[in-house]
Amino acid sequence: MGVRTNVTDTIRTAVIGTGHFGLYHAQKLARIPGSELVAVADIDPDRASEVAGQLGVEAVTNPSDLIGRVDAVSVVVPTRKHFDVAAEFLKAGVHVMVEKPITGDEASARELIALAAANKAILQVGHLARFAGVTEALINAVDQPLYIESVRVAPFKPRGTDVSVILDLMIHDLDLVLALTDAELTDVDAVGTSVLSDSEDMANARLKFAGGCIANITASRVSLKTERKMRIFQRDTYISVDFDAQTIRTFRKVGDAKDSGGMPNVVPSQDSFEETDALELELAAFVASARDGTPPLVNGEAGLRALLAAQRVTDSLRENASHTVT
């Protein structure tokens, strides 16, 4: 059986990798309308069987066994395996949702994009922050930002430490900043250090874009608290976003300062958004793209842009570290 593309079809899905996050992917795909979860795959047969048993689907240890039996897969394996797993399915014309980062290097990311195009398959990258309820409103509110400050910190968790905090956490904000600026990244200056893992656990990057926008991004996975906030300054407007509280506060200058005795008239407003299941929305969007062929919100090119920015941050951080006198 080949891949089905008729818009009336239910999409046969599978999850490759049933670790902590892979379990969530499988649970969502098992209940999303239009998705028929066929199987889960993991190199650990006991883990695959455990997750498959919870959801009443088949367990396999070799993802290749699913080719010809599924229309779309969600790839939730360690970053170093993203390319090998995703490429095999794309070559078979199977639609792929790969967790962020798209891959670990530029060449393999570009190859995935080319494979998706050549085989008329959807390639979506799992930048989850794009599907938060507050994000769409933020993107619509921002126009020609001048300065962006972003903070994303969280307590330490052993999972995810196969990559640095830049590819683990900061890449979410890099993706958002790239979407907000829509301009060429011209300069990067970064610092950071490892604390509890073998790679960087905290980092700060100052990014400069063509047109003059500056973004200051901080990420840490060794914090005592969880915080995900962003502040954007643009002409006549200041926007403050709390991704955890799902709120946007806006302060907008209205009228001319001369008309109010020299003090500008600033009008505040606040918008709150219902808590949504961003992962379920992300996977539902993937299933819809696989079914009807619409381009994904976060395609391979967007994943590549975020990866390239993350690599520039990493290169700057390590170059600066090499110049540090100890």
N, C-alpha and C positions, 0 to 999 in steps of 0.2 A: 504494500500500500504506500502511495506517495503522499506528499504534503498536500493538504486541502487548502484552497484559497477562496472558495465560494463564500460570499458574505453571510449566507444563511447557515453555514456549518458551525457546529460546536468545535472549538479548537482543542485538539488533544495535546495535553501539556505534561511536562515532567520537570522535576527539580533535580539538578545535579549538585550534590553536596548537601548532606543533611546534618550539618553542625548546628550550632545555636541559632544562627540566622536562617539557615536553610530550612529548618523546621517551620519557621514562621512563613517562609515562602510557600512551602507545601500546604500548610493550613489554609492560607489565603486562596491559592489556586484550586484547592478542593471545593471552595464554596463560591467563588466568583462566577456569576452567570456567564455562560458562553464558554467556560473552561471545563474540560473533563480531565481531571488529573489521572493519568494512566499509571505512572510509576514514579518512584524516587530512586536515585542512584547514589551510592557511596562506596568508597574502597573498603570501608569497615562493614562487613556483612551484618554484624549484630546491630549496628546503629541503623543501617538501611532497613532491616527487618522490623526494628522497633518503631520507626517512623511510619513505615508502610502499614504496619499492623494498626496503628492509631487511626489511619485514614482509609483503610480498606483498599489499598492499591498494591501493585506489584513492587517488589524490591529487587534491584539488580546491583551488581558490583562493577560491571563494565558498561559505561554509558553508550558505547558503540552498539550495544544490543538494542537500543531504542530507536536507532535510525530506521526510518520506514514505518515506524509505529506511532510517531508523534509529529505534531505540526510546529510546536514551539517548546523551548526549554528555558528555564531560569537557571543560570550558572552561578552557584554560590560556593565556589571552591576557593582555596587560597590564591592570592593574586598571581603568584608564580605559575599557576596552572590555568589561568584565564584563557590565554591564547590557545593552548593545545586543545582544550575542551570546546571552546567556542568555535574555533576554526573547523573542527571536524563536523559540527552540526551545520555551520554555514555552507560548507562545501556540498552538503546534502540538501541544501535549500530549506533547512529548518530555521525558523525564526528564533532569535536569541536575545534574551535579556541577561546581560552580564553585570554583576555587581561592580561598584566603583572600587578602585580605578579601572578603566577599561582594560588595561594590561599594565605591565611593569615598565614598558619602554615604547618609544615613539614608533620604531620600525614595525613592531608586531601590532600596534594599534592601527597603523595605516593599512597593514595587510588585512586585518579583520574588516575594516571599512570597505576595502576593495573586494573581499570575498562576498560580503553582503550584497554589494551592488551587482557583482557578476552573477550571483545566483538568485537575484530578486528576493532577497530575504530581509526581514526587518532586523536591525541591530539597535537595541536600546541599552543605555547605560544607567545603572542604578544610582543616580544622584537624587536621593530621597527627599532632600530639602525642597526640591522644585515642586513637590506634591503636597507640601504643608498648606493648610488653608490660608495662611497669611501671605504666602509667597507671591501668588498671582496678583494680589492687590498691591504688594510692594513694587513689583516690576511695572505695573501700570501707573504707579504714583511717581516713579523716578524718571526724570528727564534731564539729561546732561548734568550728572552729579559732579561736584567739585572735590569733595572729600568723603571717603567712606571709612568708618572704623568698625571693625568686626571682632567679636570675642566669642570663642567656642571652647569651653573648658569642661572637664568631667573628671570624676575620680578614676583611679587606675583600675583597669580590668585586663586580665592576662590575654583574653581573646583580642585579635586585631593587631597584636604586637609583631606579627610577621612583617609588617611594614612600619615606616616611621609615622609620627603624628601628622606629618604633612599629607601623606597618602591616606591616613586613617580618618582624620577629622578636618584638617584645614582644607582639604580638597573640596569639601562641601561649600565652603565660603568662597574659595577661588572660583568655583563654577558659578555661584550667584553673582559675584562681583563682575565676572566676565559678561554675564547676561545683562547686568545693570549698566555697564559702561559701553559695551558693544564697540570697543576701540582696541587698537593694537597696544599690546603690553611692551613698553619701551625700556623699562629699567626695573631691576629687582635688587633689594638689599635685605638680607635676612640673617638672623642669629637664632641659635637654639642649642639644646643639649639633651643628652640621654640622662635619665635619672634612675629608672627601675628596669628598663629593658635594654636590649643591645643596640637600639636605634634611637633617634631623637624622640623624646617624650613631650617636649615643649618647644615651641618655635614662634618667632615673630617675624613678619615680613612687611616691608614697605614697598608697594608697587606703584609705578608711575605709568600712565597711559597717554597715548597720543591725544592731544586735546587738552592735557593738563591735569586730569583727574588723578588724585593720589588716594591709594587705599592702604590702610594699616590693619593687618590681620594678625590676630593672636590665637594660637591653639595650644591646648595643654590637656594631656590625659593623666596628669598627676595632681589634679586640683582637689581641694576638700569639698568643692561644691560643683553642681552642674549649672552652667550658664550659657545661653545661646542668644546673643544680642547683636544688633547692628544699628549704627547711626549713619545717616546720610545727610550731607549738607549740599544744597544746590541753591541757585539764585533765588532769594526771597523765601526759601523753604528749608525747614529742618525736620527730618523724619527719624523717629526712634522706633525700632522693632524689637519685640521680645518674642522669640520663636517658641519659648516654652509656654508663656502665657497666651500666645496667639493674639497679640495686640499690636496695633500701629498707632503711635501718637504723632500728630503732625502739627507743626507750628508754622503758619504761613503769614508773611507780611502782606498787608492789604492797604492799598492807597499810598499816598505820599507822606513822608515824615513831616514835611513842611505844613501839612494840613492839621497836624496834631501837636503843634508846638515843639517840633523837633524830635519827639519820640515816635518811632514807627508803630503803626497799629498792627499788632500780632494776634492772629486768631488761632486758638488751639482747637484741636479736635482729636477724638480717639475712636478707633474702630476695633471691635473685638470679633473674633472669628471662632466658630464652633470647633471644638477639638475633633479632628478627623483622623482616620486610619490612613496615614500617608502611604504605608507599604501596600495596603489593599488598593488604594487609588492608583498607585504606580503600576501594580500588576494588572489591574483592570484595564488601564490604558494600554499596556503591552498586549493584552489579549485582543483588545479592540483593533489595534494596529495590525496584529497578525491576521485578524479576520477580514478586515476591509482594506488593508493596504495603506492606510493613512500614515504619514510620517510621524514617528514618535516625538514627543516633546523634547526628550534628551537623546539625540541620535549619536551615532559614532563620532561625528565631527565635534559635537559638543564635549563628548568624553575625551577626545584627543586634545582639545583646547585646554581643558582642565588639567590633563596629565602634563602637557607641555609647561603650563604655568607652575605646576607642582615641581617639575624637574628643575625649572629655573630657580625656584625658591631653595630647593635642596642644594643645587650647585653653589648658589651664593652663600648659603649657610656654611657649607663645608669649606669654601674658600676663605671665608672670614675666620672660621675656626682655625684654619692652618696658619693664619697670621697672628693668632693670639699667643702672647708670650706667657709661658707657664714657669 
